[in-house]
Structure formats: C-alpha cells, structure tokens
Amino acid sequence: MPDSQLISEGLSLMALGMGFVFVFLSVLVVTTTLMSKVIGRFFPEPPASPAPARRSAAAADEDELKVVISAALHRFRKRH
C-alpha cells in the first residue's frame, strides 16, 4: 500500500471516529437536558422554608468564645 493511501484511510477513520463521538455526546447532552426538564415538571422542588432566627444563641456563643479566647491569651502571656 502506498503511503498516500494509508494516510487517506487513516484520516477517514479518524473523521469517522470523531463524528461518532460528536454524535454520541450530542445525544447524551440532549437526553440529559430532556430528563432534567421532565423530572422538574413532574417532581418540583418544595419551596424552601425560612430558617428560624437564632440571634440570641449565636450572640451567647460569641460572648463565650470571647471569654475563652481572652483566658487563653492571658494564660499564654503569663507563661511567656
């Protein structure tokens, strides 16, 4: 077989393979998009409920954290 014929067959095989992969991935994207829309239509997500306000507990935790950090700093400075 001459080299030009091998190169020609190689290029045609490469184009065929790349075309097959392109078509497969395109079908995969379309199928995934359609499935997502179908699932979203028949099984909608419930609306998110607002989180309860816990401002007082967070403030108490912050105050306790400040006390613990200041005690740790005081002990560190006392030792060094």
N, CA, C and O of each residue as an XYZ file, in Angstrom:
320
protein
N       0.836     -1.178      0.000
C       0.000      0.000      0.000
C       0.883      1.244      0.000
O       1.817      1.342      0.796
N       0.607      2.145     -0.843
C       1.393      3.381     -0.836
C       1.046      4.236      0.389
O      -0.024      4.113      0.985
N       1.989      5.094      0.732
C       1.819      5.926      1.918
C       0.617      6.845      1.817
O      -0.071      7.070      2.812
N       0.355      7.373      0.653
C      -0.772      8.298      0.497
C      -2.110      7.600      0.750
O      -3.040      8.210      1.278
N      -2.203      6.344      0.381
C      -3.438      5.605      0.619
C      -3.605      5.308      2.110
O      -4.721      5.361      2.628
N      -2.494      4.993      2.813
C      -2.563      4.760      4.259
C      -2.983      6.024      4.992
O      -3.807      5.982      5.906
N      -2.407      7.149      4.579
C      -2.768      8.405      5.220
C      -4.232      8.730      4.951
O      -4.928      9.199      5.851
N      -4.706      8.495      3.751
C      -6.093      8.749      3.394
C      -7.037      7.881      4.229
O      -8.041      8.373      4.745
N      -6.720      6.606      4.362
C      -7.548      5.712      5.176
C      -7.493      6.109      6.649
O      -8.502      6.047      7.352
N      -6.325      6.513      7.109
C      -6.200      6.958      8.499
C      -7.031      8.199      8.773
O      -7.692      8.290      9.807
N      -7.002      9.148      7.858
C      -7.787     10.371      8.030
C      -9.284     10.091      7.978
O     -10.052     10.670      8.746
N      -9.696      9.213      7.086
C     -11.128      8.888      7.013
C     -11.581      8.144      8.271
O     -12.684      8.377      8.767
N     -10.744      7.260      8.781
C     -11.077      6.554     10.020
C     -11.135      7.521     11.194
O     -12.008      7.408     12.054
N     -10.206      8.472     11.230
C     -10.198      9.481     12.290
C     -11.467     10.327     12.217
O     -12.092     10.586     13.246
N     -11.855     10.760     11.025
C     -13.063     11.569     10.867
C     -14.300     10.777     11.271
O     -15.204     11.320     11.907
N     -14.348      9.510     10.912
C     -15.476      8.670     11.291
C     -15.561      8.536     12.820
O     -16.644      8.650     13.394
N     -14.439      8.300     13.462
C     -14.419      8.167     14.920
C     -14.800      9.455     15.618
O     -15.572      9.441     16.577
N     -14.262     10.573     15.141
C     -14.592     11.859     15.750
C     -16.065     12.203     15.532
O     -16.705     12.770     16.417
N     -16.602     11.865     14.370
C     -18.022     12.094     14.100
C     -18.907     11.268     15.015
O     -19.917     11.752     15.528
N     -18.514     10.006     15.215
C     -19.285      9.137     16.097
C     -19.290      9.677     17.520
O     -20.339      9.707     18.164
N     -18.139     10.103     18.018
C     -18.047     10.646     19.372
C     -18.867     11.933     19.482
O     -19.551     12.141     20.484
N     -18.810     12.795     18.470
C     -19.579     14.030     18.492
C     -21.075     13.754     18.540
O     -21.795     14.376     19.321
N     -21.545     12.830     17.716
C     -22.970     12.497     17.702
C     -23.379     11.885     19.036
O     -24.427     12.235     19.578
N     -22.565     10.977     19.573
C     -22.887     10.352     20.851
C     -22.977     11.385     21.966
O     -23.917     11.354     22.760
N     -22.013     12.303     22.036
C     -22.042     13.314     23.088
C     -23.206     14.284     22.905
O     -23.791     14.740     23.888
N     -23.544     14.601     21.669
C     -24.697     15.470     21.420
C     -25.991     14.799     21.884
O     -26.833     15.435     22.517
N     -26.141     13.531     21.570
C     -27.322     12.794     22.018
C     -27.351     12.719     23.542
O     -28.418     12.831     24.146
N     -26.217     12.535     24.154
C     -26.135     12.474     25.611
C     -26.563     13.793     26.244
O     -27.301     13.790     27.229
N     -26.117     14.911     25.699
C     -26.487     16.225     26.238
C     -27.985     16.472     26.084
O     -28.643     16.944     27.012
N     -28.516     16.154     24.914
C     -29.952     16.364     24.673
C     -30.780     15.477     25.602
O     -31.770     15.933     26.175
N     -30.388     14.236     25.751
C     -31.121     13.314     26.627
C     -31.084     13.776     28.074
O     -32.104     13.737     28.763
N     -29.933     14.209     28.538
C     -29.807     14.678     29.917
C     -30.651     15.929     30.150
O     -31.294     16.061     31.191
N     -30.651     16.841     29.186
C     -31.453     18.057     29.315
C     -32.943     17.724     29.356
O     -33.681     18.266     30.179
N     -33.380     16.839     28.473
C     -34.799     16.447     28.469
C     -35.193     15.741     29.762
O     -36.272     15.992     30.299
N     -34.339     14.870     30.261
C     -34.638     14.185     31.515
C     -34.748     15.179     32.657
O     -35.623     15.049     33.513
N     -33.869     16.168     32.676
C     -33.909     17.180     33.728
C     -35.214     17.962     33.681
O     -35.804     18.243     34.725
N     -35.673     18.317     32.484
C     -36.927     19.051     32.356
C     -38.118     18.198     32.759
O     -39.039     18.689     33.412
N     -38.111     16.926     32.378
C     -39.216     16.031     32.744
C     -39.267     15.842     34.250
O     -40.341     15.908     34.848
N     -38.132     15.610     34.859
C     -38.090     15.432     36.320
C     -38.547     16.704     37.014
O     -39.300     16.640     37.986
N     -38.100     17.867     36.526
C     -38.502     19.138     37.120
C     -39.987     19.402     36.991
O     -40.582     20.035     37.864
N     -40.597     18.926     35.914
C     -42.032     19.149     35.716
C     -42.865     18.241     36.607
O     -43.849     18.696     37.189
N     -42.502     16.975     36.729
C     -43.315     16.026     37.488
C     -42.957     15.965     38.972
O     -43.789     15.573     39.790
N     -41.746     16.343     39.327
C     -41.324     16.325     40.725
C     -40.698     17.669     41.081
O     -39.479     17.745     41.233
N     -41.487     18.725     41.219
C     -40.911     20.043     41.523
C     -40.347     20.065     42.942
O     -40.809     19.343     43.826
N     -39.351     20.899     43.132
C     -38.761     21.030     44.462
C     -39.701     21.820     45.356
O     -40.272     22.819     44.920
N     -39.871     21.390     46.595
C     -40.742     22.145     47.500
C     -40.094     23.494     47.825
O     -38.868     23.604     47.844
N     -40.905     24.508     48.077
C     -40.322     25.815     48.405
C     -39.547     25.736     49.718
O     -39.945     25.049     50.658
N     -38.454     26.444     49.753
C     -37.598     26.415     50.944
C     -38.263     27.192     52.063
O     -38.725     28.316     51.869
N     -38.305     26.581     53.229
C     -38.871     27.273     54.390
C     -37.802     28.174     54.993
O     -36.626     27.813     55.029
N     -38.208     29.334     55.461
C     -37.209     30.245     56.039
C     -36.623     29.668     57.318
O     -37.319     29.043     58.118
N     -35.344     29.891     57.488
C     -34.665     29.370     58.676
C     -35.099     30.181     59.904
O     -35.241     31.402     59.827
N     -35.304     29.507     61.018
C     -35.711     30.236     62.223
C     -34.577     31.140     62.717
O     -33.399     30.804     62.601
N     -34.956     32.272     63.258
C     -33.966     33.235     63.750
C     -33.378     32.723     65.064
O     -34.114     32.398     65.995
N     -32.062     32.654     65.132
C     -31.377     32.184     66.341
C     -30.317     33.200     66.722
O     -29.171     32.844     66.998
N     -30.696     34.432     66.736
C     -29.742     35.500     67.002
C     -29.235     35.452     68.441
O     -28.050     35.679     68.686
N     -30.112     35.160     69.388
C     -29.700     35.183     70.785
C     -28.703     34.064     71.102
O     -27.758     34.273     71.863
N     -28.909     32.882     70.524
C     -27.992     31.770     70.777
C     -26.629     32.059     70.158
O     -25.601     31.736     70.753
N     -26.607     32.662     68.975
C     -25.343     32.993     68.332
C     -24.602     34.059     69.121
O     -23.379     34.003     69.253
N     -25.334     35.027     69.644
C     -24.699     36.080     70.435
C     -24.108     35.504     71.719
O     -23.026     35.907     72.145
N     -24.820     34.562     72.332
C     -24.307     33.936     73.551
C     -23.050     33.126     73.236
O     -22.098     33.139     74.016
N     -23.039     32.425     72.106
C     -21.861     31.662     71.711
C     -20.678     32.585     71.450
O     -19.545     32.259     71.801
N     -20.938     33.741     70.833
C     -19.856     34.688     70.576
C     -19.278     35.229     71.873
O     -18.061     35.371     71.997
N     -20.134     35.532     72.838
C     -19.647     36.035     74.120
C     -18.802     34.992     74.835
O     -17.760     35.311     75.408
N     -19.255     33.749     74.798
C     -18.498     32.674     75.437
C     -17.160     32.473     74.732
O     -16.145     32.231     75.384
N     -17.156     32.571     73.416
C     -15.929     32.423     72.651
C     -14.938     33.526     72.991
O     -13.741     33.269     73.114
N     -15.427     34.752     73.144
C     -14.546     35.861     73.521
C     -13.910     35.619     74.885
O     -12.728     35.898     75.084
N     -14.695     35.103     75.819
C     -14.166     34.817     77.162
C     -13.097     33.737     77.099
O     -12.055     33.861     77.742
N     -13.339     32.694     76.343
C     -12.384     31.592     76.236
C     -11.101     32.063     75.574
O     -10.011     31.715     76.026
N     -11.212     32.847     74.512
C     -10.013     33.340     73.830
C      -9.221     34.271     74.721
O      -7.992     34.195     74.753
N      -9.895     35.150     75.447
C      -9.165     36.065     76.327
C      -8.484     35.302     77.461
O      -7.382     35.670     77.868
N      -9.118     34.243     77.983
C      -8.486     33.437     79.027
C      -7.258     32.709     78.473
O      -6.237     32.603     79.152
N      -7.359     32.215     77.256
C      -6.220     31.531     76.651
C      -5.076     32.500     76.413
O      -3.918     32.149     76.641
N      -5.369     33.693     75.966
C      -4.321     34.704     75.769
C      -3.682     35.103     77.092
O      -2.463     35.259     77.172
N      -4.494     35.268     78.125
C      -3.958     35.627     79.442
C      -3.017     34.536     79.959
O      -1.943     34.843     80.477
N      -3.407     33.275     79.825
C      -2.570     32.173     80.282
C      -1.281     32.089     79.451
O      -0.209     31.834     80.000
N      -1.380     32.300     78.135
C      -0.197     32.263     77.277
C       0.779     33.368     77.657
O       1.983     33.130     77.759
N       0.265     34.569     77.866
C       1.139     35.701     78.217
C       1.755     35.522     79.589
O       2.878     35.965     79.830
N       1.026     34.871     80.497
C       1.557     34.649     81.833
C       2.734     33.666     81.782
O       3.700     33.830     82.527
N       2.668     32.663     80.924
C       3.731     31.651     80.837
C       4.949     32.156     80.096
O       6.058     31.705     80.380
N       4.787     33.077     79.153
C       5.919     33.523     78.324
C       6.368     34.879     78.683
O       7.308     35.398     78.081
